[in-house]
Amino acid sequence: MQNSVSEYFRNKASHYDDVIFQPYWQLSDDILWNILCHEVFDKLNPKFTFMDAGGGTGRWTQKILDRYVHSRGVIIDGSPDMLGVAQAKFEGQEYHKRISCIQADFDKKLPLLPLDGFDVIFNLHNVIGFVTDPTHFISTLHQHLRSGGRLISLVPNRYHCAFFNIKNGNMDLAEDAIRQSRSKFVRDMPAIHLFDVGIMKGIYENTGLCQTRFWGFPNFIFPGYQETQLHGNTESLIDILSQGEIREKIFKLELQESSNVQILGRSNNILVIGNRDSI
């Protein structure tokens, strides 16, 4: 893991999970969780195995273990600080019988894993943006899928990055997002790879994944600068999302249009799901 990336997550590890208290990211998480459950997890054998690639503090792994009580998995992350939070979370509970935490660098060959192949592998929230070579990263994950397994990526949309930076007065970062597909959302973070549907379709196809499908969200409500900070909230978003009835209508609208390929260019995040084999 690059030094700048290691330092970035070292500084965030102890309070990284506080994102769950931000109304905008709560909405985004609810959309993602709904899609993952209905499109993937609910369709698997109850005893499915999973890899949380770049799983950090284990926030998403915990959600899976709680809902799918016969599942087993591994979290792999390059940050010892983030992984330490995950390990503490799962020690001394029934979780530890079903989950292993492994520190490894995705830019290198992965170590021997305690499970022999996975039914589903996922990397969420910009993990692929931080690796050195996204195609190599996806290829590495693909090798650990069982026949018929699903590979899930949630990636940062380069068009949204450009929009976000123009809105916040960072024209140079907006230009980088479009010209290089690599930029920052804020200046105090490392530069990350950015993606669109065409880029991700090419990466998945080049690594042998098939039946690739795409979702995008949120499309109709976007984060402000405050939402890039772990303890920040934009007042206008709080005003909107604190109204239960309005929030529910937004959630339903977002979910309804999340698979509409005509608007994926405006999505904050792009969700990609591909299969190891045709099923």
Backbone bond lengths (Angstrom), bond angles and torsions (degrees), N, CA, C in turn:
res aa  C-N    CA-C-N  psi(-1)  N-CA   C-N-CA  omega(-1)  CA-C   N-CA-C  phi
1 M - - - 1.463 - - 1.524 109.04 -
2 Q 1.343 116.74 134.40 1.445 121.37 -179.76 1.532 110.59 -59.15
3 N 1.348 115.96 147.61 1.462 120.19 -177.50 1.518 112.33 -59.51
4 S 1.341 117.04 -41.58 1.464 119.97 -178.61 1.522 111.34 -64.63
5 V 1.336 116.63 -37.05 1.458 120.66 178.52 1.529 110.24 -70.03
6 S 1.339 116.76 -42.55 1.467 120.60 177.91 1.516 111.32 -58.50
7 E 1.312 116.08 -44.54 1.461 120.74 179.93 1.524 111.08 -65.20
8 Y 1.325 116.43 -40.18 1.461 122.21 179.96 1.528 110.78 -57.78
9 F 1.330 116.69 -46.90 1.467 119.88 -178.20 1.524 112.32 -80.84
10 R 1.329 117.90 -25.62 1.461 120.08 174.58 1.528 110.21 -60.53
11 N 1.317 115.39 -40.40 1.461 120.20 -178.19 1.519 113.26 -74.09
12 K 1.322 117.15 -19.08 1.462 120.69 -176.04 1.531 113.77 -103.65
13 A 1.330 117.13 -15.96 1.462 121.41 -167.23 1.525 113.89 -54.47
14 S 1.331 117.35 -48.06 1.463 120.63 -171.53 1.524 113.05 -66.77
15 H 1.326 118.21 -22.32 1.462 120.00 -179.64 1.529 112.74 -128.21
16 Y 1.330 115.78 20.38 1.460 120.11 -177.13 1.532 112.07 -62.32
17 D 1.314 117.44 -36.70 1.463 120.77 -177.56 1.527 113.06 -70.47
18 D 1.322 117.86 -8.10 1.463 120.14 179.45 1.521 112.43 -65.08
19 V 1.328 116.55 -10.36 1.465 120.22 176.79 1.527 111.21 -57.33
20 I 1.337 117.37 -25.17 1.463 119.98 -178.20 1.528 112.17 -66.63
21 F 1.325 117.87 -12.52 1.455 120.96 -179.93 1.534 112.41 -93.82
22 Q 1.317 117.29 0.64 1.461 120.99 179.80 1.532 109.09 -96.04
23 P 1.338 117.69 118.75 1.471 120.91 -173.94 1.521 114.34 -54.96
24 Y 1.327 117.71 -37.50 1.465 118.45 -179.36 1.525 110.96 -64.35
25 W 1.332 117.12 -46.11 1.460 120.04 -177.99 1.522 111.57 -73.24
26 Q 1.333 117.52 -25.42 1.465 120.17 171.92 1.521 110.13 -61.53
27 L 1.336 116.01 -44.86 1.460 120.64 178.20 1.519 110.81 -62.19
28 S 1.327 116.75 -47.86 1.457 120.98 179.85 1.526 111.14 -59.96
29 D 1.331 116.78 -43.13 1.464 121.16 178.50 1.524 111.35 -62.07
30 D 1.326 117.12 -41.17 1.465 120.39 -178.85 1.528 111.14 -64.43
31 I 1.322 116.98 -38.18 1.467 120.49 177.32 1.520 109.52 -65.09
32 L 1.330 116.66 -48.54 1.456 121.37 -179.11 1.522 111.00 -60.26
33 W 1.304 117.63 -47.00 1.466 121.97 -177.79 1.526 110.95 -61.61
34 N 1.323 116.43 -41.47 1.458 120.74 178.72 1.525 111.03 -60.75
35 I 1.330 116.97 -44.97 1.466 120.77 -179.62 1.528 110.49 -66.04
36 L 1.335 116.53 -46.70 1.463 120.04 -178.23 1.529 111.65 -60.14
37 C 1.315 116.61 -43.67 1.465 119.57 -178.67 1.522 111.08 -65.47
38 H 1.328 117.56 -49.48 1.453 120.92 -173.91 1.525 113.10 -75.05
39 E 1.318 116.51 -32.50 1.461 119.40 -175.27 1.533 113.23 -92.84
40 V 1.328 116.91 -21.94 1.463 119.30 -174.83 1.524 112.51 -129.59
41 F 1.324 117.67 -70.87 1.462 120.85 -166.88 1.529 113.57 -61.65
42 D 1.335 117.13 -40.26 1.467 119.69 -179.15 1.523 112.15 -65.69
43 K 1.327 117.64 -18.97 1.463 121.72 -176.29 1.531 112.80 -94.67
44 L 1.324 116.69 -5.02 1.461 120.41 -177.38 1.529 111.48 -88.93
45 N 1.324 115.70 162.44 1.457 120.87 169.64 1.531 108.23 -56.52
46 P 1.340 118.88 136.68 1.471 120.16 -178.09 1.529 114.02 -53.88
47 K 1.324 117.57 -24.58 1.466 121.74 -179.55 1.534 111.20 -97.33
48 F 1.321 116.76 32.60 1.460 119.48 -176.60 1.536 111.63 -65.72
49 T 1.321 114.26 155.59 1.468 121.11 176.12 1.521 108.94 -111.32
50 F 1.331 115.76 149.50 1.461 119.43 -176.98 1.525 111.14 -143.09
51 M 1.329 114.60 154.67 1.459 122.22 170.03 1.526 108.04 -118.68
52 D 1.327 115.41 126.14 1.462 122.40 172.99 1.526 106.50 -97.04
53 A 1.331 116.45 93.87 1.462 122.49 -174.51 1.525 110.20 -82.44
54 G 1.324 115.89 117.81 1.456 119.92 -173.38 1.514 110.85 73.31
55 G 1.332 114.96 35.86 1.468 121.04 -171.73 1.508 115.81 -73.84
56 G 1.333 117.85 -6.69 1.456 120.89 173.20 1.509 114.32 55.92
57 T 1.325 116.02 -118.60 1.459 121.88 -175.63 1.522 113.50 -82.90
58 G 1.327 117.75 1.10 1.465 120.91 176.49 1.514 114.44 80.36
59 R 1.318 117.35 19.60 1.473 120.44 -176.99 1.528 111.72 -61.25
60 W 1.330 117.46 -44.95 1.463 120.07 -179.06 1.519 111.77 -78.27
61 T 1.310 117.16 -33.88 1.461 119.57 174.98 1.525 111.10 -59.68
62 Q 1.311 117.00 -41.12 1.463 120.44 179.89 1.532 111.32 -62.51
63 K 1.330 116.78 -40.13 1.460 120.06 178.31 1.530 110.60 -61.50
64 I 1.331 116.30 -40.80 1.461 120.30 -179.60 1.522 110.85 -67.77
65 L 1.323 116.91 -46.92 1.466 120.37 -179.26 1.524 111.56 -61.60
66 D 1.313 117.66 -35.60 1.464 121.48 -179.26 1.527 111.85 -70.69
67 R 1.323 116.57 -39.69 1.467 119.49 -176.27 1.530 112.03 -86.22
68 Y 1.317 116.57 -38.54 1.465 120.84 -176.78 1.524 107.87 -110.36
69 V 1.322 115.22 87.86 1.459 121.25 -162.72 1.528 113.75 -75.94
70 H 1.321 117.85 -7.12 1.469 120.51 176.94 1.526 111.85 -106.00
71 S 1.323 117.28 2.75 1.459 120.88 -179.29 1.526 110.67 -78.25
72 R 1.338 115.44 157.24 1.470 121.77 175.49 1.522 107.93 -137.73
73 G 1.327 116.35 152.81 1.451 116.97 -178.52 1.509 114.51 -164.48
74 V 1.327 114.21 -176.39 1.456 122.51 174.66 1.519 108.94 -132.75
75 I 1.320 115.19 146.04 1.459 122.20 168.74 1.522 106.45 -107.02
76 I 1.317 115.86 128.98 1.459 120.50 175.13 1.522 107.95 -120.68
77 D 1.311 116.27 129.36 1.464 119.83 179.37 1.521 109.43 -149.54
78 G 1.315 115.89 149.48 1.453 120.64 -178.70 1.516 113.99 -87.51
79 S 1.336 117.01 -12.83 1.465 121.01 -178.23 1.526 110.45 -95.77
80 P 1.323 118.31 114.57 1.467 119.70 178.20 1.524 111.85 -64.06
81 D 1.305 117.06 -28.16 1.462 120.61 -179.21 1.528 111.26 -71.63
82 M 1.327 116.59 -45.27 1.464 120.08 177.44 1.529 110.10 -65.54
83 L 1.323 116.94 -44.09 1.450 121.17 -178.10 1.526 111.49 -65.84
84 G 1.334 116.25 -31.08 1.458 119.76 176.85 1.512 112.17 -62.17
85 V 1.322 116.77 -36.63 1.460 120.69 176.54 1.528 109.76 -65.02
86 A 1.335 116.78 -42.33 1.473 120.79 178.74 1.521 111.11 -62.77
87 Q 1.328 116.83 -44.64 1.461 120.38 -178.98 1.517 111.63 -61.67
88 A 1.318 116.37 -41.92 1.464 119.99 178.41 1.527 111.10 -64.70
89 K 1.310 115.63 -33.88 1.466 121.24 -178.94 1.525 111.28 -66.11
90 F 1.330 117.75 -34.20 1.448 121.28 -173.10 1.520 114.15 -102.09
91 E 1.329 118.37 -6.90 1.458 120.88 179.35 1.528 110.73 -72.99
92 G 1.339 114.81 144.46 1.457 119.32 174.18 1.511 114.84 73.14
93 Q 1.334 117.84 11.37 1.451 121.28 178.43 1.527 108.41 -127.61
94 E 1.321 116.31 172.60 1.458 121.01 177.50 1.531 111.28 -61.70
95 Y 1.327 116.56 -20.43 1.461 120.15 -179.83 1.533 112.34 -54.82
96 H 1.340 115.98 -39.86 1.466 118.86 -169.26 1.531 112.73 -62.28
97 K 1.330 117.48 -18.67 1.462 120.75 177.60 1.530 111.57 -78.86
98 R 1.331 115.79 -14.13 1.465 119.88 -173.35 1.523 113.40 -118.34
99 I 1.318 117.50 -3.69 1.460 119.36 -175.04 1.518 110.62 -139.49
100 S 1.326 116.51 141.42 1.462 122.82 173.96 1.523 108.53 -121.25
101 C 1.319 116.75 140.15 1.466 122.11 178.00 1.528 108.64 -108.99
102 I 1.314 116.47 123.30 1.464 121.54 -173.98 1.525 109.87 -128.21
103 Q 1.320 115.81 126.94 1.453 119.31 174.68 1.530 108.78 -88.84
104 A 1.315 116.92 125.63 1.460 121.47 -179.46 1.517 109.39 -158.82
105 D 1.321 115.24 153.61 1.454 123.09 -179.65 1.525 108.48 -100.81
106 F 1.329 117.27 118.72 1.455 120.81 -177.72 1.525 112.83 -70.72
107 D 1.305 117.24 -11.18 1.462 120.01 174.74 1.521 111.36 -79.20
108 K 1.341 116.66 -7.86 1.463 122.30 -179.94 1.526 109.18 -122.07
109 K 1.319 117.16 177.93 1.453 121.66 178.05 1.522 109.48 -69.37
110 L 1.334 115.81 134.24 1.455 119.42 -179.64 1.524 110.68 -72.89
111 P 1.320 117.56 149.37 1.472 120.68 177.10 1.523 110.89 -71.48
112 L 1.329 116.29 173.07 1.458 121.30 175.30 1.524 108.92 -61.82
113 L 1.328 116.61 130.50 1.461 121.19 -175.00 1.529 110.31 -102.18
114 P 1.334 117.83 151.21 1.465 120.94 -175.85 1.526 113.89 -72.22
115 L 1.339 118.36 -15.03 1.458 121.48 177.67 1.523 109.02 -115.01
116 D 1.316 115.93 142.17 1.462 121.39 -176.13 1.522 110.08 -93.73
117 G 1.312 116.92 81.65 1.456 121.29 -179.61 1.514 111.85 89.66
118 F 1.343 115.95 154.67 1.464 120.99 -173.92 1.526 110.28 -130.56
119 D 1.331 114.67 145.23 1.461 120.61 175.47 1.523 111.20 -76.10
120 V 1.300 116.63 -30.22 1.459 120.55 178.79 1.527 109.09 -148.04
121 I 1.325 115.69 136.23 1.464 122.55 175.01 1.515 107.14 -125.26
122 F 1.323 116.78 132.45 1.461 118.85 179.92 1.522 110.88 -134.70
123 N 1.317 114.63 146.74 1.461 122.57 171.06 1.522 106.78 -131.21
124 L 1.322 115.92 120.54 1.453 121.34 -170.20 1.526 112.08 -118.94
125 H 1.314 114.84 152.87 1.465 122.53 171.27 1.531 113.59 55.36
126 N 1.331 114.63 66.22 1.474 121.62 167.40 1.519 115.27 76.35
127 V 1.339 119.07 5.30 1.468 119.13 179.42 1.523 110.40 -53.54
128 I 1.326 116.99 -47.45 1.454 121.16 -178.09 1.528 111.94 -64.07
129 G 1.323 116.26 -22.56 1.461 119.66 178.04 1.513 113.04 -69.75
130 F 1.319 117.93 -25.80 1.460 122.11 -174.61 1.524 114.14 -92.51
131 V 1.341 118.44 -13.86 1.462 119.46 -179.12 1.530 110.05 -76.15
132 T 1.336 116.49 162.52 1.461 120.18 -179.29 1.525 111.61 -70.94
133 D 1.327 117.07 -44.57 1.455 122.20 -175.55 1.529 109.53 -130.32
134 P 1.338 119.00 101.84 1.468 121.06 -177.34 1.525 114.17 -58.89
135 T 1.341 117.79 -37.47 1.463 119.81 179.98 1.526 111.10 -65.96
136 H 1.325 116.85 -42.39 1.466 120.76 176.76 1.524 110.30 -63.08
137 F 1.308 116.90 -39.21 1.461 122.34 179.33 1.531 110.56 -60.57
138 I 1.323 117.12 -50.40 1.461 120.82 179.92 1.526 110.93 -64.91
139 S 1.325 116.71 -38.63 1.465 120.58 177.57 1.525 111.21 -61.94
140 T 1.335 117.00 -41.13 1.468 121.36 178.24 1.519 110.91 -62.67
141 L 1.311 117.21 -44.59 1.462 120.46 178.87 1.526 110.87 -64.46
142 H 1.325 115.75 -41.48 1.464 120.94 -179.76 1.525 111.55 -56.05
143 Q 1.316 117.00 -38.11 1.463 121.74 -178.00 1.523 112.73 -64.18
144 H 1.327 116.68 -21.39 1.466 120.43 -177.59 1.528 112.91 -98.84
145 L 1.337 117.52 4.36 1.453 121.09 176.88 1.524 111.01 -82.14
146 R 1.306 115.98 142.72 1.454 120.72 169.79 1.529 109.10 -75.83
147 S 1.317 116.49 164.92 1.459 120.71 175.65 1.527 109.60 -56.90
148 G 1.319 116.31 129.16 1.458 120.74 -178.17 1.512 114.19 82.69
149 G 1.334 117.13 0.25 1.459 120.69 -178.49 1.517 113.13 -69.01
150 R 1.335 115.99 158.28 1.461 122.54 179.95 1.521 111.00 -107.24
151 L 1.318 115.36 139.55 1.462 121.53 174.61 1.524 108.60 -115.97
152 I 1.327 115.57 121.13 1.460 122.47 -173.92 1.523 109.81 -114.96
153 S 1.328 116.30 131.07 1.466 121.26 175.07 1.525 108.92 -130.08
154 L 1.319 116.55 134.94 1.465 121.94 170.44 1.520 106.37 -112.85
155 V 1.332 116.61 114.49 1.465 120.87 -167.83 1.524 111.36 -121.06
156 P 1.351 116.90 153.16 1.456 121.01 177.07 1.528 111.35 -76.69
157 N 1.305 116.09 130.72 1.462 123.42 -177.43 1.535 110.27 -81.71
158 R 1.329 117.30 123.21 1.461 120.11 -176.63 1.524 112.16 -66.70
159 Y 1.328 117.75 -28.91 1.463 119.52 178.70 1.524 110.84 -71.42
160 H 1.326 116.15 -38.09 1.459 117.98 176.19 1.529 110.79 -67.16
161 C 1.335 116.77 -37.37 1.470 120.00 177.74 1.519 110.42 -59.75
162 A 1.327 116.85 -41.17 1.462 120.66 178.61 1.529 110.08 -64.47
163 F 1.323 116.64 -46.87 1.472 121.04 178.22 1.527 111.21 -58.25
164 F 1.330 115.28 -47.45 1.466 120.58 -176.81 1.526 111.02 -60.86
165 N 1.323 117.20 -42.25 1.461 120.25 -177.68 1.527 112.68 -73.70
166 I 1.312 117.24 -34.61 1.465 118.93 174.53 1.521 109.56 -63.44
167 K 1.312 115.95 -43.12 1.464 121.29 179.35 1.526 111.50 -59.76
168 N 1.348 116.28 -34.01 1.459 120.68 -176.95 1.534 113.18 -99.76
169 G 1.331 116.16 12.09 1.452 120.42 172.56 1.513 115.96 79.72
170 N 1.321 117.80 20.01 1.467 121.63 -179.38 1.535 109.60 -110.54
171 M 1.327 115.08 74.21 1.458 119.55 -174.30 1.524 112.01 -63.86
172 D 1.327 118.06 -34.46 1.471 120.02 -179.68 1.520 111.51 -64.00
173 L 1.334 117.11 -38.62 1.456 120.58 178.82 1.530 111.22 -70.80
174 A 1.326 116.65 -34.36 1.463 120.67 175.74 1.524 110.36 -64.04
175 E 1.319 116.66 -43.05 1.466 120.53 179.07 1.524 111.14 -64.77
176 D 1.328 116.93 -39.91 1.473 120.39 177.16 1.530 110.97 -59.94
177 A 1.333 116.36 -40.52 1.463 120.41 -178.64 1.522 111.22 -60.36
178 I 1.322 117.57 -40.59 1.456 121.18 -177.29 1.520 111.99 -82.75
179 R 1.317 117.22 -43.02 1.463 120.65 -174.99 1.527 113.07 -77.84
180 Q 1.332 116.86 -35.40 1.455 120.24 -172.76 1.528 113.97 -114.77
181 S 1.323 117.35 -10.41 1.476 121.66 -171.72 1.526 110.19 53.38
182 R 1.316 115.24 37.16 1.462 121.74 178.34 1.525 107.98 -155.70
183 S 1.324 116.23 124.03 1.461 118.68 -177.40 1.525 109.39 -167.01
184 K 1.321 115.55 -160.05 1.456 123.01 179.13 1.528 108.51 -132.83
185 F 1.324 115.52 152.38 1.459 119.58 170.77 1.522 110.78 -86.93
186 V 1.316 116.54 -31.22 1.466 122.63 173.93 1.518 107.81 -139.95
187 R 1.311 117.11 156.48 1.466 120.56 -170.37 1.526 113.67 -72.21
188 D 1.342 118.08 -20.16 1.463 118.72 -176.89 1.531 112.53 -91.53
189 M 1.329 117.79 13.15 1.466 120.74 175.73 1.521 108.97 -111.63
190 P 1.333 118.81 157.13 1.465 120.44 174.80 1.527 110.40 -66.33
191 A 1.312 117.28 153.04 1.461 120.86 173.84 1.521 109.36 -65.27
192 I 1.322 116.53 142.37 1.464 121.54 -179.45 1.525 110.42 -128.17
193 H 1.334 115.72 157.66 1.459 120.82 172.22 1.526 108.45 -69.06
194 L 1.327 115.51 144.65 1.458 121.85 177.78 1.531 108.70 -123.15
195 F 1.333 116.53 159.15 1.456 119.75 -168.78 1.521 111.53 -139.75
196 D 1.317 114.53 162.92 1.451 122.27 166.78 1.525 107.17 -138.04
197 V 1.324 117.02 -178.43 1.463 119.90 -176.20 1.529 111.03 -61.62
198 G 1.331 116.99 -42.42 1.458 120.21 -179.29 1.515 113.14 -62.20
199 I 1.327 116.61 -43.09 1.468 120.83 179.41 1.523 110.33 -62.89
200 M 1.327 117.28 -47.31 1.462 120.05 -177.28 1.527 111.79 -70.14
201 K 1.320 117.39 -34.53 1.465 119.80 176.60 1.525 109.78 -62.27
202 G 1.340 116.40 -42.36 1.456 120.47 178.56 1.518 112.32 -63.90
203 I 1.334 117.53 -43.36 1.468 121.19 -179.93 1.524 110.44 -63.11
204 Y 1.319 117.42 -45.72 1.465 120.75 -178.88 1.527 110.83 -64.63
205 E 1.310 116.80 -45.79 1.470 119.58 -178.87 1.527 111.45 -65.81
206 N 1.326 116.87 -38.90 1.470 120.50 -178.48 1.519 112.49 -68.15
207 T 1.317 117.24 -21.20 1.463 120.17 178.61 1.529 112.04 -100.37
208 G 1.331 117.34 8.73 1.458 121.27 173.43 1.509 115.63 89.71
209 L 1.335 118.18 6.71 1.457 120.46 177.60 1.520 109.48 -79.89
210 C 1.317 116.81 149.03 1.459 119.98 -175.59 1.525 110.86 -134.23
211 Q 1.326 115.21 173.27 1.463 122.84 -179.46 1.529 111.30 51.52
212 T 1.328 116.08 44.10 1.460 121.39 -176.86 1.529 110.76 -70.75
213 R 1.316 115.28 132.85 1.467 121.89 178.32 1.528 109.48 -125.32
214 F 1.348 115.12 154.48 1.458 120.50 -174.55 1.522 111.23 -130.77
215 W 1.319 114.22 144.39 1.463 123.23 170.62 1.526 107.64 -133.76
216 G 1.325 116.77 155.28 1.460 120.07 176.07 1.522 110.65 -139.30
217 F 1.323 116.74 142.43 1.472 121.17 -179.44 1.517 109.29 -171.37
218 P 1.313 118.80 164.45 1.453 124.08 -27.12 1.539 111.43 -63.29
219 N 1.317 114.87 154.14 1.453 121.52 -178.36 1.523 113.89 -113.49
220 F 1.328 116.76 -20.30 1.454 120.10 -171.16 1.525 113.61 -119.10
221 I 1.313 116.19 -3.21 1.464 120.80 176.28 1.524 106.70 -146.69
222 F 1.324 116.52 129.61 1.457 120.69 -170.74 1.533 111.42 -121.82
223 P 1.334 116.64 153.84 1.468 119.74 179.61 1.522 111.41 -71.93
224 G 1.309 114.89 154.52 1.458 120.58 170.78 1.523 109.11 -99.51
225 Y 1.325 115.86 -176.44 1.464 119.45 179.45 1.523 110.94 -59.04
226 Q 1.323 117.86 -37.40 1.461 121.15 -177.30 1.522 112.37 -59.91
227 E 1.341 117.02 -30.26 1.456 120.33 -179.25 1.529 112.55 -75.13
228 T 1.327 118.09 -8.16 1.468 120.50 172.68 1.521 111.19 -83.59
229 Q 1.327 117.21 -8.59 1.453 123.17 176.87 1.524 108.24 -102.44
230 L 1.317 117.39 141.06 1.455 120.03 -173.42 1.525 113.80 -64.22
231 H 1.314 117.28 -21.68 1.461 119.27 -178.80 1.527 111.83 -123.95
232 G 1.330 116.24 28.87 1.457 119.20 -178.87 1.519 112.41 -111.51
233 N 1.322 115.70 149.73 1.460 121.59 176.43 1.516 109.46 -143.05
234 T 1.306 116.72 132.19 1.463 121.69 174.71 1.520 108.50 -77.96
235 E 1.317 116.34 127.15 1.463 120.45 -173.43 1.522 112.55 -58.46
236 S 1.326 117.22 -40.36 1.465 119.39 -178.62 1.524 111.21 -63.89
237 L 1.340 117.43 -34.61 1.460 120.20 177.75 1.523 111.19 -70.65
238 I 1.328 116.49 -38.64 1.468 119.84 176.53 1.523 109.73 -61.35
239 D 1.337 116.22 -43.28 1.469 120.49 -179.57 1.526 111.07 -59.03
240 I 1.322 116.40 -41.69 1.470 120.72 -178.30 1.530 110.93 -73.57
241 L 1.325 116.87 -50.11 1.461 120.90 -170.21 1.522 113.36 -81.02
242 S 1.329 117.83 -11.23 1.464 120.34 176.44 1.520 111.92 -80.99
243 Q 1.328 116.76 -10.61 1.459 120.90 177.06 1.529 108.08 -88.99
244 G 1.321 116.42 105.28 1.446 121.59 -171.22 1.513 114.83 -52.71
245 E 1.307 117.58 -45.42 1.457 121.28 -177.94 1.530 111.10 -66.41
246 I 1.326 116.77 -41.99 1.465 121.35 178.83 1.523 109.79 -66.99
247 R 1.311 116.20 -42.82 1.465 120.63 -179.91 1.518 110.35 -60.13
248 E 1.317 118.06 -42.71 1.462 121.90 -179.98 1.528 111.03 -65.50
249 K 1.309 117.32 -37.59 1.467 120.39 178.39 1.530 110.63 -67.15
250 I 1.328 116.36 -40.04 1.466 120.08 176.91 1.518 110.42 -63.57
251 F 1.333 116.42 -44.41 1.461 121.09 178.89 1.532 110.89 -57.30
252 K 1.315 117.45 -47.33 1.462 121.25 -179.04 1.521 111.28 -65.20
253 L 1.330 116.76 -39.58 1.464 120.65 178.69 1.515 110.74 -65.66
254 E 1.324 116.49 -43.77 1.464 120.65 178.51 1.525 110.97 -62.06
255 L 1.306 116.45 -44.36 1.463 120.65 -178.70 1.525 110.58 -65.57
256 Q 1.320 115.98 -41.32 1.462 121.45 -179.46 1.529 111.51 -60.22
257 E 1.330 117.57 -39.36 1.464 121.24 -174.35 1.534 113.38 -99.76
258 S 1.326 117.82 1.50 1.466 120.01 -174.45 1.527 112.74 -63.76
259 S 1.333 117.92 -26.66 1.467 120.74 179.87 1.522 112.75 -99.07
260 N 1.316 116.76 8.83 1.461 121.74 179.02 1.528 108.95 -78.27
261 V 1.320 116.86 104.30 1.465 120.73 -175.07 1.519 112.88 -64.81
262 Q 1.321 117.76 -18.03 1.461 121.03 -178.16 1.529 112.72 -71.25
263 I 1.333 117.23 -18.56 1.467 118.72 -177.56 1.527 113.03 -118.27
264 L 1.335 116.80 12.27 1.465 119.16 -178.76 1.528 112.66 -62.23
265 G 1.307 117.53 -23.70 1.455 119.60 179.58 1.512 114.09 -66.58
266 R 1.321 117.97 -20.52 1.460 121.13 -178.96 1.524 113.20 -99.45
267 S 1.319 116.88 -3.44 1.461 120.50 -175.04 1.523 111.95 -68.92
268 N 1.331 116.72 143.80 1.461 121.03 174.24 1.525 109.56 -64.62
269 N 1.331 116.44 -49.58 1.467 122.64 179.20 1.522 109.75 -119.26
270 I 1.323 116.70 150.72 1.453 122.27 172.69 1.524 108.21 -117.28
271 L 1.325 115.60 124.61 1.465 122.30 178.81 1.521 108.63 -100.94
272 V 1.324 116.07 130.01 1.465 122.09 -177.47 1.523 108.70 -124.26
273 I 1.325 116.88 130.60 1.457 122.00 175.95 1.515 108.86 -129.55
274 G 1.325 116.06 124.95 1.462 122.01 177.69 1.507 110.17 -131.22
275 N 1.324 116.50 160.92 1.462 122.59 -178.87 1.505 111.42 -109.80
276 R 1.323 115.93 149.17 1.464 118.79 175.15 1.527 110.91 -67.65
277 D 1.329 117.58 -39.38 1.451 122.18 179.21 1.522 108.30 -133.16
278 S 1.325 116.23 163.23 1.455 120.00 173.22 1.515 109.23 -67.02
279 I 1.315 115.10 136.34 1.472 119.64 -179.95 1.520 110.17 -129.59
